Amino acid sequence: MKSLTNLHSLHIVALLCSAMYLVCFCQCANSARGSVYPQFRSNNGQSIHWLPEQMPLKVYVAHGQTVENIIDPAIQAAAFNVDNRDHWTDRGAELLEHPEQVAQLPIAEGYFPAYYQAALAGISEWKIFEKEGLFSFVFTDDPGDADIYVFWVNHLVDRLGLALFAQDFRGLTAKRSFPYSAIMAGGQAEFKPVITLLRTTDQRGQPVPLAQMQAAAAHEFGHALGIEGHSTNPQDIMSLYYGRGVISPNDAATIRYLYHLTPDLVP
């Protein structure tokens, strides 16, 4: 995890460039390049994205390891249940204090080695924006040195441990964000790892097809990058329907717009 210091002077030019970009971008947001969907903001209207000083982001994709058996002693239930998502980053940080434990985690039921490659392929769809300077990321096999972590579960559960097979979301992502203004003012932020869980089974309990796994990984990485909500256009990868499984013009327009904003929050 990277610390952020002395950012104020480094961002003056970036802010001016961002303002100029947004003026131009708003004039063509509804063009053939795609439209920006407002759901990239959080529920309270805030924008979230990583900063240049945090690049390249380091992404760790587990080779099948699952966190579904980890118990949160505070609630005496599965730590990574969907009702406890606000605390996933805390539980993840505790696990990663001893990164050697990651290799000892059990393999998720239903996991196939091909899922690993599908996840890498899905996440890598976002690399097309690196040449534009929006962000950059690399994959790492070191669980002790990453910003974003991808683990596996056979299925997602609620606080009671009941499986959520009926809900057709193939993954979930949790991150802890901090006010950009406070960081710029020299405040100290205790950054936490971003945690993504990808499920190995669909709503019928059947293995997730590789194409759908790739789409799910791309979708969840969009959340990790800062797109908070879901597009209402079913053709977009960031919709609840994962679109056509690839980044759409709307997704591209939205991530460009987001990364030229001054963020309210930083992961």
DOZA-72371 format. One record per residue (C-alpha): residue in three letters; x, y, z. Coordinates in Angstrom, 2 decimals, always signed. Example, Ala and Ser with C-alpha at 12.3 -4.5 7.8 and 13.67 -1.06 7.14 Angstrom:
# residues 2
node rest->ala, xx->+12.30, yy->-4.50, zz->+7.80;
node rest->ser, xx->+13.67, yy->-1.06, zz->+7.14;
This chain:
# residues 267
node rest->met, xx->+0.00, yy->+0.00, zz->+0.00;
node rest->lys, xx->+1.36, yy->+3.41, zz->-0.95;
node rest->ser, xx->+1.44, yy->+6.50, zz->+1.26;
node rest->leu, xx->+0.36, yy->+9.88, zz->-0.07;
node rest->thr, xx->+2.28, yy->+12.97, zz->+0.99;
node rest->asn, xx->+3.00, yy->+16.47, zz->-0.36;
node rest->leu, xx->+0.26, yy->+16.23, zz->-2.96;
node rest->his, xx->-0.87, yy->+19.84, zz->-3.06;
node rest->ser, xx->+1.77, yy->+21.27, zz->-5.38;
node rest->leu, xx->+1.78, yy->+18.17, zz->-7.54;
node rest->his, xx->-1.92, yy->+18.53, zz->-8.29;
node rest->ile, xx->-2.24, yy->+22.20, zz->-9.19;
node rest->val, xx->-1.45, yy->+21.58, zz->-12.86;
node rest->ala, xx->-3.54, yy->+18.42, zz->-12.86;
node rest->leu, xx->-6.56, yy->+20.34, zz->-11.56;
node rest->leu, xx->-6.25, yy->+22.97, zz->-14.27;
node rest->cys, xx->-5.97, yy->+20.31, zz->-16.95;
node rest->ser, xx->-8.96, yy->+18.50, zz->-15.49;
node rest->ala, xx->-11.10, yy->+21.63, zz->-15.64;
node rest->met, xx->-10.20, yy->+22.18, zz->-19.29;
node rest->tyr, xx->-10.90, yy->+18.52, zz->-20.07;
node rest->leu, xx->-14.33, yy->+18.58, zz->-18.44;
node rest->val, xx->-15.42, yy->+21.62, zz->-20.42;
node rest->cys, xx->-14.50, yy->+19.86, zz->-23.65;
node rest->phe, xx->-15.83, yy->+16.51, zz->-22.50;
node rest->cys, xx->-19.27, yy->+17.81, zz->-21.58;
node rest->gln, xx->-19.68, yy->+19.02, zz->-25.15;
node rest->cys, xx->-19.26, yy->+15.51, zz->-26.55;
node rest->ala, xx->-20.46, yy->+13.27, zz->-23.70;
node rest->asn, xx->-23.48, yy->+12.17, zz->-25.69;
node rest->ser, xx->-21.62, yy->+11.61, zz->-28.93;
node rest->ala, xx->-20.77, yy->+8.30, zz->-30.57;
node rest->arg, xx->-17.95, yy->+8.00, zz->-28.07;
node rest->gly, xx->-20.51, yy->+7.00, zz->-25.47;
node rest->ser, xx->-22.43, yy->+8.69, zz->-22.69;
node rest->val, xx->-21.42, yy->+9.20, zz->-19.08;
node rest->tyr, xx->-23.81, yy->+7.48, zz->-16.70;
node rest->pro, xx->-24.29, yy->+9.32, zz->-13.38;
node rest->gln, xx->-24.25, yy->+6.13, zz->-11.34;
node rest->phe, xx->-20.46, yy->+6.27, zz->-11.21;
node rest->arg, xx->-20.95, yy->+8.39, zz->-8.10;
node rest->ser, xx->-21.64, yy->+6.94, zz->-4.67;
node rest->asn, xx->-25.11, yy->+6.96, zz->-3.19;
node rest->asn, xx->-24.40, yy->+10.33, zz->-1.57;
node rest->gly, xx->-23.13, yy->+11.84, zz->-4.81;
node rest->gln, xx->-19.39, yy->+11.62, zz->-4.21;
node rest->ser, xx->-16.75, yy->+10.71, zz->-6.76;
node rest->ile, xx->-14.03, yy->+8.22, zz->-5.92;
node rest->his, xx->-10.83, yy->+7.35, zz->-7.72;
node rest->trp, xx->-7.17, yy->+6.56, zz->-7.19;
node rest->leu, xx->-4.47, yy->+9.21, zz->-7.54;
node rest->pro, xx->-1.42, yy->+9.23, zz->-9.85;
node rest->glu, xx->+0.84, yy->+8.93, zz->-6.80;
node rest->gln, xx->-0.69, yy->+5.52, zz->-6.08;
node rest->met, xx->+0.18, yy->+4.11, zz->-9.49;
node rest->pro, xx->+0.80, yy->+1.52, zz->-10.57;
node rest->leu, xx->-1.89, yy->-0.22, zz->-8.58;
node rest->lys, xx->-0.89, yy->-3.74, zz->-7.61;
node rest->val, xx->-3.50, yy->-6.43, zz->-8.12;
node rest->tyr, xx->-3.34, yy->-9.84, zz->-6.46;
node rest->val, xx->-5.59, yy->-12.57, zz->-7.84;
node rest->ala, xx->-5.66, yy->-15.65, zz->-5.63;
node rest->his, xx->-5.17, yy->-19.07, zz->-7.19;
node rest->gly, xx->-8.49, yy->-20.35, zz->-5.90;
node rest->gln, xx->-8.08, yy->-19.43, zz->-2.25;
node rest->thr, xx->-11.30, yy->-18.58, zz->-0.43;
node rest->val, xx->-12.00, yy->-16.43, zz->+2.61;
node rest->glu, xx->-15.50, yy->-17.80, zz->+3.15;
node rest->asn, xx->-14.47, yy->-19.84, zz->+6.22;
node rest->ile, xx->-12.99, yy->-16.90, zz->+8.12;
node rest->ile, xx->-15.11, yy->-15.96, zz->+11.15;
node rest->asp, xx->-15.46, yy->-12.40, zz->+12.39;
node rest->pro, xx->-15.35, yy->-12.72, zz->+16.20;
node rest->ala, xx->-17.22, yy->-9.44, zz->+16.62;
node rest->ile, xx->-20.34, yy->-10.86, zz->+14.98;
node rest->gln, xx->-19.68, yy->-14.61, zz->+15.38;
node rest->ala, xx->-20.46, yy->-15.13, zz->+11.71;
node rest->ala, xx->-18.67, yy->-15.40, zz->+8.39;
node rest->ala, xx->-16.45, yy->-12.32, zz->+8.11;
node rest->phe, xx->-17.10, yy->-11.94, zz->+4.39;
node rest->asn, xx->-20.88, yy->-12.21, zz->+4.39;
node rest->val, xx->-22.67, yy->-9.61, zz->+2.29;
node rest->asp, xx->-24.23, yy->-7.90, zz->+5.33;
node rest->asn, xx->-20.74, yy->-7.31, zz->+6.74;
node rest->arg, xx->-19.31, yy->-5.76, zz->+3.57;
node rest->asp, xx->-18.49, yy->-2.48, zz->+5.31;
node rest->his, xx->-15.93, yy->-4.43, zz->+7.32;
node rest->trp, xx->-14.43, yy->-6.61, zz->+4.57;
node rest->thr, xx->-11.47, yy->-4.28, zz->+4.22;
node rest->asp, xx->-10.77, yy->-4.49, zz->+7.96;
node rest->arg, xx->-10.91, yy->-8.27, zz->+7.97;
node rest->gly, xx->-8.80, yy->-8.36, zz->+4.83;
node rest->ala, xx->-6.19, yy->-6.11, zz->+6.40;
node rest->glu, xx->-6.03, yy->-8.42, zz->+9.43;
node rest->leu, xx->-5.51, yy->-11.45, zz->+7.19;
node rest->leu, xx->-2.81, yy->-9.68, zz->+5.20;
node rest->glu, xx->-0.84, yy->-8.72, zz->+8.27;
node rest->his, xx->+0.45, yy->-12.27, zz->+7.85;
node rest->pro, xx->+0.45, yy->-12.72, zz->+4.07;
node rest->glu, xx->+1.93, yy->-16.20, zz->+4.34;
node rest->gln, xx->-1.50, yy->-17.29, zz->+5.58;
node rest->val, xx->-3.04, yy->-16.64, zz->+2.18;
node rest->ala, xx->-1.39, yy->-19.71, zz->+0.65;
node rest->gln, xx->-2.83, yy->-21.80, zz->+3.50;
node rest->leu, xx->-6.41, yy->-20.79, zz->+2.82;
node rest->pro, xx->-8.63, yy->-23.56, zz->+1.40;
node rest->ile, xx->-9.53, yy->-23.64, zz->-2.28;
node rest->ala, xx->-13.08, yy->-22.54, zz->-3.04;
node rest->glu, xx->-15.44, yy->-25.35, zz->-3.93;
node rest->gly, xx->-16.11, yy->-25.31, zz->-7.65;
node rest->tyr, xx->-12.93, yy->-23.41, zz->-8.52;
node rest->phe, xx->-11.16, yy->-24.32, zz->-11.75;
node rest->pro, xx->-7.64, yy->-23.11, zz->-12.66;
node rest->ala, xx->-9.09, yy->-21.62, zz->-15.85;
node rest->tyr, xx->-11.01, yy->-19.15, zz->-13.67;
node rest->tyr, xx->-7.71, yy->-17.52, zz->-12.72;
node rest->gln, xx->-6.91, yy->-16.76, zz->-16.36;
node rest->ala, xx->-10.48, yy->-15.57, zz->-16.93;
node rest->ala, xx->-10.14, yy->-13.14, zz->-14.02;
node rest->leu, xx->-6.84, yy->-11.82, zz->-15.36;
node rest->ala, xx->-8.38, yy->-11.36, zz->-18.80;
node rest->gly, xx->-11.40, yy->-9.50, zz->-17.41;
node rest->ile, xx->-9.33, yy->-7.15, zz->-15.27;
node rest->ser, xx->-6.93, yy->-6.56, zz->-18.17;
node rest->glu, xx->-9.76, yy->-5.15, zz->-20.29;
node rest->trp, xx->-9.23, yy->-1.90, zz->-18.37;
node rest->lys, xx->-5.58, yy->-1.68, zz->-19.48;
node rest->ile, xx->-6.65, yy->+0.11, zz->-22.66;
node rest->phe, xx->-6.88, yy->+3.29, zz->-20.57;
node rest->glu, xx->-3.29, yy->+3.13, zz->-19.39;
node rest->lys, xx->-2.04, yy->+4.74, zz->-22.60;
node rest->glu, xx->-4.32, yy->+7.69, zz->-21.83;
node rest->gly, xx->-2.67, yy->+8.14, zz->-18.46;
node rest->leu, xx->-5.85, yy->+7.60, zz->-16.45;
node rest->phe, xx->-4.34, yy->+4.91, zz->-14.25;
node rest->ser, xx->-2.02, yy->+1.92, zz->-14.43;
node rest->phe, xx->-1.89, yy->-1.43, zz->-12.73;
node rest->val, xx->+0.22, yy->-4.56, zz->-12.57;
node rest->phe, xx->-0.46, yy->-8.06, zz->-11.35;
node rest->thr, xx->+1.53, yy->-9.42, zz->-8.44;
node rest->asp, xx->+1.88, yy->-12.88, zz->-6.93;
node rest->asp, xx->+2.92, yy->-11.38, zz->-3.60;
node rest->pro, xx->-0.10, yy->-11.13, zz->-1.26;
node rest->gly, xx->+1.96, yy->-8.94, zz->+1.02;
node rest->asp, xx->+2.30, yy->-6.17, zz->-1.54;
node rest->ala, xx->-0.95, yy->-5.33, zz->-3.28;
node rest->asp, xx->-3.70, yy->-2.73, zz->-3.27;
node rest->ile, xx->-6.53, yy->-4.81, zz->-4.73;
node rest->tyr, xx->-7.20, yy->-8.46, zz->-3.85;
node rest->val, xx->-9.39, yy->-10.99, zz->-5.63;
node rest->phe, xx->-10.49, yy->-14.07, zz->-3.70;
node rest->trp, xx->-13.03, yy->-16.77, zz->-4.53;
node rest->val, xx->-16.21, yy->-18.13, zz->-2.97;
node rest->asn, xx->-18.48, yy->-20.96, zz->-4.01;
node rest->his, xx->-21.42, yy->-18.70, zz->-3.25;
node rest->leu, xx->-22.14, yy->-15.53, zz->-1.33;
node rest->val, xx->-23.90, yy->-15.72, zz->+2.03;
node rest->asp, xx->-25.80, yy->-13.38, zz->+4.33;
node rest->arg, xx->-25.06, yy->-12.86, zz->+8.01;
node rest->leu, xx->-26.99, yy->-16.00, zz->+8.91;
node rest->gly, xx->-24.83, yy->-18.01, zz->+6.52;
node rest->leu, xx->-27.67, yy->-18.54, zz->+4.07;
node rest->ala, xx->-26.60, yy->-18.88, zz->+0.46;
node rest->leu, xx->-27.72, yy->-16.15, zz->-1.94;
node rest->phe, xx->-28.11, yy->-18.37, zz->-4.99;
node rest->ala, xx->-31.28, yy->-16.58, zz->-6.08;
node rest->gln, xx->-29.39, yy->-13.34, zz->-6.67;
node rest->asp, xx->-27.51, yy->-13.33, zz->-9.96;
node rest->phe, xx->-24.54, yy->-11.18, zz->-9.01;
node rest->arg, xx->-21.30, yy->-13.02, zz->-9.64;
node rest->gly, xx->-19.09, yy->-10.97, zz->-7.36;
node rest->leu, xx->-18.85, yy->-8.12, zz->-4.87;
node rest->thr, xx->-16.20, yy->-5.51, zz->-4.13;
node rest->ala, xx->-15.54, yy->-3.56, zz->-0.95;
node rest->lys, xx->-13.19, yy->-0.63, zz->-0.44;
node rest->arg, xx->-12.53, yy->+1.98, zz->+2.22;
node rest->ser, xx->-12.11, yy->+5.53, zz->+0.96;
node rest->phe, xx->-10.78, yy->+8.71, zz->+2.56;
node rest->pro, xx->-11.54, yy->+12.40, zz->+1.93;
node rest->tyr, xx->-9.30, yy->+13.86, zz->-0.73;
node rest->ser, xx->-9.38, yy->+17.27, zz->+0.95;
node rest->ala, xx->-8.09, yy->+15.82, zz->+4.21;
node rest->ile, xx->-5.27, yy->+14.01, zz->+2.43;
node rest->met, xx->-4.34, yy->+17.20, zz->+0.60;
node rest->ala, xx->-4.26, yy->+19.01, zz->+3.93;
node rest->gly, xx->-1.67, yy->+16.54, zz->+5.20;
node rest->gly, xx->-3.98, yy->+14.22, zz->+7.06;
node rest->gln, xx->-2.96, yy->+10.63, zz->+7.64;
node rest->ala, xx->-5.14, yy->+7.91, zz->+6.15;
node rest->glu, xx->-4.98, yy->+4.28, zz->+7.21;
node rest->phe, xx->-5.40, yy->+2.77, zz->+3.78;
node rest->lys, xx->-7.06, yy->-0.62, zz->+3.59;
node rest->pro, xx->-6.93, yy->-3.25, zz->+0.85;
node rest->val, xx->-9.72, yy->-3.39, zz->-1.71;
node rest->ile, xx->-11.37, yy->-6.81, zz->-1.50;
node rest->thr, xx->-13.21, yy->-8.49, zz->-4.39;
node rest->leu, xx->-14.95, yy->-11.84, zz->-4.14;
node rest->leu, xx->-15.82, yy->-13.78, zz->-7.27;
node rest->arg, xx->-18.21, yy->-16.71, zz->-6.99;
node rest->thr, xx->-17.60, yy->-20.00, zz->-8.74;
node rest->thr, xx->-21.25, yy->-20.98, zz->-9.13;
node rest->asp, xx->-24.22, yy->-19.31, zz->-10.78;
node rest->gln, xx->-27.71, yy->-18.82, zz->-9.37;
node rest->arg, xx->-28.54, yy->-22.47, zz->-10.13;
node rest->gly, xx->-25.44, yy->-23.71, zz->-8.33;
node rest->gln, xx->-23.77, yy->-24.61, zz->-11.63;
node rest->pro, xx->-20.18, yy->-23.68, zz->-12.58;
node rest->val, xx->-19.88, yy->-20.16, zz->-13.97;
node rest->pro, xx->-18.92, yy->-20.26, zz->-17.69;
node rest->leu, xx->-15.50, yy->-18.77, zz->-18.42;
node rest->ala, xx->-16.90, yy->-15.90, zz->-20.49;
node rest->gln, xx->-19.19, yy->-14.91, zz->-17.61;
node rest->met, xx->-16.30, yy->-15.16, zz->-15.14;
node rest->gln, xx->-14.24, yy->-12.83, zz->-17.30;
node rest->ala, xx->-17.14, yy->-10.38, zz->-17.48;
node rest->ala, xx->-17.63, yy->-10.56, zz->-13.71;
node rest->ala, xx->-13.95, yy->-9.81, zz->-13.10;
node rest->ala, xx->-14.06, yy->-6.84, zz->-15.48;
node rest->his, xx->-17.22, yy->-5.55, zz->-13.77;
node rest->glu, xx->-15.81, yy->-5.83, zz->-10.26;
node rest->phe, xx->-12.54, yy->-4.20, zz->-11.27;
node rest->gly, xx->-14.58, yy->-1.27, zz->-12.55;
node rest->his, xx->-15.90, yy->-0.92, zz->-9.00;
node rest->ala, xx->-12.37, yy->-1.22, zz->-7.61;
node rest->leu, xx->-11.28, yy->+1.63, zz->-9.90;
node rest->gly, xx->-14.03, yy->+3.86, zz->-8.54;
node rest->ile, xx->-17.26, yy->+3.34, zz->-10.47;
node rest->glu, xx->-19.53, yy->+3.01, zz->-7.48;
node rest->gly, xx->-22.96, yy->+2.19, zz->-8.85;
node rest->his, xx->-24.45, yy->+0.36, zz->-11.81;
node rest->ser, xx->-25.30, yy->+1.70, zz->-15.23;
node rest->thr, xx->-28.97, yy->+1.38, zz->-16.12;
node rest->asn, xx->-28.03, yy->+0.49, zz->-19.70;
node rest->pro, xx->-27.91, yy->-3.34, zz->-19.94;
node rest->gln, xx->-25.30, yy->-3.06, zz->-22.72;
node rest->asp, xx->-22.66, yy->-1.74, zz->-20.31;
node rest->ile, xx->-20.20, yy->-3.95, zz->-18.45;
node rest->met, xx->-21.00, yy->-1.89, zz->-15.35;
node rest->ser, xx->-24.70, yy->-2.71, zz->-15.50;
node rest->leu, xx->-26.16, yy->-5.45, zz->-13.34;
node rest->tyr, xx->-26.33, yy->-7.54, zz->-16.52;
node rest->tyr, xx->-22.61, yy->-7.20, zz->-17.44;
node rest->gly, xx->-23.56, yy->-6.03, zz->-20.94;
node rest->arg, xx->-21.86, yy->-8.01, zz->-23.67;
node rest->gly, xx->-19.02, yy->-8.95, zz->-21.39;
node rest->val, xx->-16.71, yy->-6.17, zz->-22.57;
node rest->ile, xx->-16.21, yy->-2.49, zz->-21.80;
node rest->ser, xx->-18.79, yy->-0.48, zz->-23.73;
node rest->pro, xx->-18.46, yy->+3.06, zz->-25.14;
node rest->asn, xx->-20.52, yy->+4.26, zz->-22.16;
node rest->asp, xx->-18.19, yy->+2.52, zz->-19.71;
node rest->ala, xx->-15.22, yy->+4.11, zz->-21.48;
node rest->ala, xx->-16.78, yy->+7.58, zz->-21.42;
node rest->thr, xx->-17.61, yy->+7.22, zz->-17.74;
node rest->ile, xx->-14.18, yy->+6.08, zz->-16.56;
node rest->arg, xx->-12.54, yy->+8.88, zz->-18.58;
node rest->tyr, xx->-14.89, yy->+11.44, zz->-17.08;
node rest->leu, xx->-14.37, yy->+10.09, zz->-13.56;
node rest->tyr, xx->-10.58, yy->+10.15, zz->-13.74;
node rest->his, xx->-10.56, yy->+13.74, zz->-14.93;
node rest->leu, xx->-12.53, yy->+14.86, zz->-11.92;
node rest->thr, xx->-10.95, yy->+15.98, zz->-8.67;
node rest->pro, xx->-12.18, yy->+13.14, zz->-6.43;
node rest->asp, xx->-14.13, yy->+13.61, zz->-3.25;
node rest->leu, xx->-12.69, yy->+10.38, zz->-1.90;
node rest->val, xx->-9.57, yy->+8.29, zz->-2.47;
node rest->pro, xx->-9.45, yy->+4.49, zz->-1.96;
